[in-house]
Amino acid sequence: MRKKIVAGNWKMNMDYEEGLSLFSEVVNMVHDEVTGKQHVVVCSPFIHLHSLAQLAKGNARVSVGAQNAHQAESGAFTGEISAKMIRSTGAEYVILGHSERRQYFGETNELLAKKVDTALQNSLNPIFCIGETLHEREANRHFTIIETQLAEGLFHLDAEHFGQIVIAYEPVWAIGTGVTATSAQAQEIHIFIRKQIAGQYGQEVADNTTILYGGSCNPKNAGDLFAQADIDGGLIGGASLKSRDFVDIVKTFN
């Protein structure tokens, strides 16, 4: 059985005290209310990582992740954070290739392949984001875009290392817009992603790969999305900033 994961992406929100307060609420609510085997990952700004990891220590249900990592092990890269630094905080996951990183910071598939390698070398589990823009979907290029992002960003890995990857499909046209892909649209893409993985690594690896949906997922639509056979959870943006909404999404798997 592949792992069911609900990951929160706080993006550039929450000062230090606000982050600790929100995470403490989430941990306590998960402890009291979550009865299934789903796993929770909170991806915070760098300033929170060590403190959140300490709060999550010994909690088998909740992990901490970063939102980005540099591709180099170390060096003269002022303002950047390495995968080794992230791992030293106690964080276990890192989001790579989020559409905002691709759009605003020009991250390419080639660069992201290097970031994936560095993350894996430092025992971090990448949450690797892929997805198409509205223009690409309207041009009927969404399958080609997804295929290219997978091939150039991930398919250089051997099967063992690929097994550490969590994939997040994020239709860029649905991020922060309030528009959500229908459950049928999301499932169609998730099936396609799993078929691409099967073609590269075989059906067993594909069946064991966790694929998340990210794109305006909220407590009202999570049930329909997570009920789809190939959707294994969500990468949650805005709703992860409210403990009640976030945990209600997590509880969808109860």
C-alpha positions, 0 to 999 in steps of 0.5 A: 500500500502506498503512503497517503500524505497530506502536506501543508505548504505555508509558502512565505507566511507566518512569523516565528511565533505564529508558525510555532503556534499553528504547528502546535495546534496541528500536532495536537489536533492530529493526535486527538482526531486523526484515526487513519494511517495518513501521514502529515507533512508541514513545509514551513519557511526555513526559520521554523524548521528546527523548532517544528522538527523538535515539536514533531520529534517522536511523532510517527504521524507528523513530519516537517519539510522545507519549501526549497533547497539549493542544488549545491552541497555548499559554497558562495551562494549568499542567501541560499540554504543547502539540503544538508542544512535542511536535514540538520534541522530534523526536517525530512522532506523538501518541496522541489519544483513548485510552480512558483519556483518555476515561474518566478525564479526560472527553475528549469527541469535540468536544474530541478534534476540536480536539486533532486539528486542533492536532496536524496544524497542528504536523506531528504524526501523530495515532494516533486511538483509538476503541472501545466498552466492554463495556456498549456491546458487550453492548447491541449499540451498538458500531457506533453508538459507533464511527460517532459517534467517527469522525464527531465526532472526525475527519470534519470534516477534508478528505481531505488532512488525514485522510490523516495520521491513523492509527486505532487500534481499541481494544475497551475491554473488552480493554485491560489485562484479558488478554481479546482480541477474536477475530481475527474480531471485530476484523476485523469492526470494522476492516471497518466502520471502513474502510466509514465512511471510504469513505463520507466520503472515498471508497474510495481514502482508505479503502484507504490508511488505516492501522487498528491493533488495540489490546487485549491484543495479545501475541506469541501472538495478534499473528499471527492478528490481523495476518493479517486483511485490514483490520488493519494493525498494533497499538497495544501496551500492556503488551507494549511494556514488554518489548523481547523481547515488543514486537519479537516482535510487530513481527516478525509482519510479517517 
